[in-house]
């Protein structure tokens, strides 16, 4: 990924983000998980922990975990993304609403899993 860079390249972030979407669409979840983790690290390094792109990166990683049915990791990602997005974008922004929607999907999946176990 070129960790030797010393400044942020918005095009690089966009490329990585699109690559994750492609891998998820193709259900290549192992590759998506690696790319998603890399994007979170990239965002943290070049944008900081409270930047909207960090929230997006965490939200995307949460979606990957949700698809892998790793609900605990998905929830952690979504909750962190939500906290960042509410501060950076506001509680009523479309970005924050998307993260809330993904949290609802997660909780619905967790509920279904509990129901299946009973």
C-alpha positions as CSV (number, residue, x, y, z in Angstrom):
1,X,0.0,0.0,0.0
2,X,3.0,2.3,0.1
3,X,3.3,3.1,3.8
4,X,6.5,5.1,3.1
5,X,4.3,8.1,2.0
6,X,4.6,11.1,4.3
7,X,1.4,12.9,3.3
8,X,-2.2,12.0,2.6
9,X,-3.4,11.2,-0.9
10,X,-7.2,11.5,-1.1
11,X,-7.1,9.6,-4.4
12,X,-5.4,6.7,-2.7
13,X,-8.1,6.6,0.0
14,X,-10.8,6.7,-2.6
15,X,-9.2,3.9,-4.5
16,X,-8.9,1.7,-1.4
17,X,-12.5,2.4,-0.5
18,X,-13.7,1.4,-4.0
19,X,-11.6,-1.7,-3.9
20,X,-13.3,-2.8,-0.6
21,X,-16.7,-2.2,-2.2
22,X,-15.7,-4.4,-5.2
23,X,-14.4,-7.2,-3.0
24,X,-17.6,-7.2,-0.8
25,X,-19.8,-7.2,-3.9
26,X,-17.8,-10.2,-5.2
27,X,-18.1,-11.8,-1.7
28,X,-14.4,-12.0,-1.4
29,X,-14.6,-11.3,2.3
30,X,-11.1,-12.3,3.3
31,X,-9.6,-9.8,0.9
32,X,-12.2,-7.2,1.9
33,X,-11.3,-7.7,5.5
34,X,-7.6,-7.2,4.9
35,X,-8.3,-4.1,2.7
36,X,-10.8,-2.8,5.3
37,X,-8.2,-3.1,8.0
38,X,-5.6,-1.4,5.9
39,X,-8.0,1.4,5.1
40,X,-8.7,2.0,8.9
41,X,-4.9,2.1,9.5
42,X,-4.4,4.5,6.5
43,X,-7.2,6.7,7.7
44,X,-5.8,6.8,11.3
45,X,-2.3,7.6,10.0
46,X,-3.2,10.3,7.5
47,X,-6.5,11.8,8.7
48,X,-6.5,11.1,12.4
49,X,-8.9,9.3,14.7
50,X,-11.7,11.9,14.6
51,X,-11.9,12.5,10.9
52,X,-15.1,11.7,8.8
53,X,-13.0,9.4,6.6
54,X,-12.1,7.4,9.7
55,X,-15.8,7.0,10.4
56,X,-16.4,5.8,6.9
57,X,-13.5,3.4,7.1
58,X,-14.7,2.0,10.4
59,X,-18.3,1.7,9.0
60,X,-17.0,-0.2,6.0
61,X,-15.0,-2.5,8.2
62,X,-18.1,-3.0,10.4
63,X,-20.1,-4.1,7.3
64,X,-17.4,-6.7,6.4
65,X,-17.6,-8.1,9.9
66,X,-21.4,-8.1,9.7
67,X,-21.2,-10.1,6.5
68,X,-18.8,-12.5,8.2
69,X,-21.2,-12.8,11.1
70,X,-18.6,-11.5,13.6
71,X,-21.2,-9.4,15.4
72,X,-19.0,-8.2,18.3
73,X,-16.3,-6.7,16.0
74,X,-19.0,-5.2,13.7
75,X,-20.7,-3.6,16.7
76,X,-17.4,-2.1,17.9
77,X,-16.6,-0.7,14.5
78,X,-20.1,0.8,14.1
79,X,-20.2,2.3,17.5
80,X,-16.8,3.9,17.0
81,X,-17.8,5.2,13.5
82,X,-21.0,6.6,15.0
83,X,-19.2,8.5,17.7
84,X,-16.8,10.0,15.2
85,X,-19.5,10.8,12.6
86,X,-21.8,12.5,15.2
87,X,-18.9,14.8,16.2
88,X,-17.6,15.4,12.7
89,X,-20.8,15.5,10.6
90,X,-23.6,16.0,13.1
91,X,-26.2,13.7,14.5
92,X,-28.6,14.4,11.6
93,X,-26.2,14.0,8.7
94,X,-26.7,11.4,6.0
95,X,-23.3,9.8,7.0
96,X,-24.5,9.4,10.6
97,X,-27.8,8.0,9.5
98,X,-26.1,5.4,7.3
99,X,-24.1,4.2,10.3
100,X,-27.2,4.1,12.4
101,X,-28.9,2.0,9.7
102,X,-26.0,-0.4,9.7
103,X,-26.2,-0.7,13.5
104,X,-29.9,-1.5,13.1
105,X,-29.0,-4.2,10.6
106,X,-26.5,-5.6,13.0
107,X,-29.0,-5.7,15.9
108,X,-31.6,-7.3,13.7
109,X,-29.1,-10.0,12.7
110,X,-28.1,-10.6,16.4
111,X,-31.8,-10.9,17.3
112,X,-32.4,-13.4,14.5
113,X,-29.5,-15.4,15.7
114,X,-30.8,-15.5,19.2
115,X,-34.2,-16.5,18.0
116,X,-32.7,-19.4,16.0
117,X,-30.8,-20.6,19.1
118,X,-34.0,-20.9,21.1
